[in-house]
Amino acid sequence: MSGRLVEARVQGRVYHVEVAPGGLVTVRDASPSPAAPPDPSGRQAGAATVHAEYLGHGRLRLAWNGRQRLAWAVDAGDLRWVFLDGDVHLVEVDAPRRARMPGAGGPGPEALSAPMPATVVKVLAAAGQIVARGDVLVLLEAMKMELPLRAPHDAVVRAVRCAAGDLVQAGVALVELERR
Amino acid sequence: MIRRLLVANRGEIAVRIVRACREAGVESVAVYSDADASAPHVVLADRAVRIGPPPAAESYLHIGRIIDAARASGADAVHPGYGFLAENPAFAAACADAGLVFVGPPADVMARLGVKPAARRLAMEAGVAVVPGVEPAEQHEAALVDAARRLGTPLLVKAAAGGGGKGMRVVRAADEIGEAIGAARREALAAFGDGTLYLERLIDRPRHVEIQVVADAHGHLIHLFERECSAQRRHQKVVEESPSPALTPHLRARMGEAAVAVARAAGYRNAGTVEFLVEGDGDAARFYFLEMNTRLQVEHPVTEAVTGIDLVRTQLAVAAGEPLPWRQDEIGQRGHAIECRVYAEDPGQGFLPQAGRLLLYREPDGPGIRVDSGVVEGSEVGVHYDPLLAKLVVHAETRAAAIARARTALAQFPILGLATNVSFLSRLLDHPAFRRGTIDTGFLERELGALLRPPDAEACALAAAAAAVLAGTPAPRVEAAGRPAADADPWVALRGWRAGAQGEPEGTSQQ
């Protein structure tokens, strides 16, 4: 498998991550207004080089600059949960993938929901609105992090079932879409 | 002699009691609501009885159904755990009426100590100082306002039938008294059905220090030293430890004697805890009786670690009529223990309780590390009950070593799928005031901002790397709802299996 380039968003920061064969990972901070991240590898300005190896059973070994750490992670579809040194990170990773919504592959209503209990910060869509894949429809907050709910594909918004300030539970439909 | 014990509780404490039963050769009966049908405590016990739908009022708080479950399963004893019906005298009495041994104090002792003003009077009769206050016989607003003015601010308006911080209001200035009384009364009525109020002087920067006591049925009553519980948020404890860094040996001895005096004056039996507020430092510190808890407490493992005494096993022995095997002078504290309560809540969202599936859950282990929990990977955490997931209890030679051990263990306690307070606990243990041992009960609320600091840039970059790598691997994905993760502990899946056990197959009766 040749190297993959993905965009990863975590804690309000945006990273461009290149995964080379053999597990060598290069991470570049591409945040709109980045504070210069500490550069553990010292190799490339604004980049970090990490060797990341999946050990199975949800465990990963991360090695950089002579140090190594054990991390744990699960793939929950749109989000990946990562545990490292006592902190939890929710990471959005953009990789080409099939739509994961129920009813995927044909016209029909689909629903977006929060991945965990969260507060609605902002509603950015309205019924009848035409949206493109990747558009942020609702902005949620949990664990002091922003969690954008994005259109998984081009769609028409059928209904919006939340408002700014709402506390919402995981799995409850917040936006209903119809694929275009 | 107890042969079969029904555990009238759920979650981690039910697991704890079931384990103690197994070790003592006592058969265990678990009860469960529909939300807990596959919960660890149900799967571990020898028998299990369904007692109702998820809401606590229809299950774990339903005295009739629990007594029926005891009869149906042939139990001869009941352990109430903590919370739920543990301090409900009507339940203790119902057990006695049904011929069941209740693992706890007699119902009338429980009742007396459950009314806070009565408990205060009992402490005073025992020669123990109480938080200065007044219990007005006249309960109309004018009388309460007058009493508050005479007591002086700052003061606390408290519910007589209360507990857990409900029905309480702080008053810092005289013009706040009327409103505080109204608000406390409304809350007390809603929470306890009783709007009777009393007033206490507000102690400045107090420490919450409690003394574990245990009494047998033969008049022998001892204390098992203290637990320091000042790391609290809205009267919910977060971290507890023993010994308390605030107590000198002289103060410790006086508080132990005071706790024993109160318990003896109450005619107490089995395990209980006397709570004190401590004001000041050193030998001259003042301590005041706050209340007595007539049950086993959440943080009991901290006492078990430093004294080497198994409290639940002791409770079972006392309930079975055995005498306590130790004299007071034979019990000591060794090393230092710290407990961190891991809650399913989001500190960054006002500690919002979480509901969801534990996609990944791995407990730390190693020397001096103990985890009491009622969940496993794949468990569904619901909204019906207390959000306590697990208790991480560490024991080490010194306080500094215990802090380091707890900190390391938290970094190896991954819980994914919902928010928890694990990183919040780490920040708390790192805080200079905690490390100095100088925190009071107001500390957590004051320092909330500092304890919610997000991870640094390097950690985020590493998380991005981990997530990107995961995307290309056969990593664990979300399992279908209700099925345990493929790597769940198989021993948990062995329902009620016992090697060499005689006779009856395990039964799960429906009610």
Interface residues (C-beta under 8 A of the other chain):
Chain A: M1 R4 V6 A8 V10 Q11 R13 Y15 V17 V19 G23 V25 V27 D29 A35 P37 P38 P40 A48 V50 A52 E53 Y54 H57 G58 L60 L62 W64 R69 L70 A71 W72 A73 V74 D75 A76 G77 R80 W81 V82 F83 L84 D85 G86 D87 V88 H89 V91 V93 A95 M116 P117 A118 T119 E141 A142 M143 K144 M145 L167 Q169 A170
Chain B: D346 G348 Q349 L352 P353 Q354 A355 G356 L359 L360 R362 V383 R407 L410 A411 Q412 F413 P414 I415 L416 G417 L418 A419 T420 V422 S423 S426 L452 P454 P455 D456 A457 E458 A459 C460 A461 L462 A463 A464 A465 A466 A467 A468 V469 L470 A471 G472 T473 A475 P476 R477 V478 D487
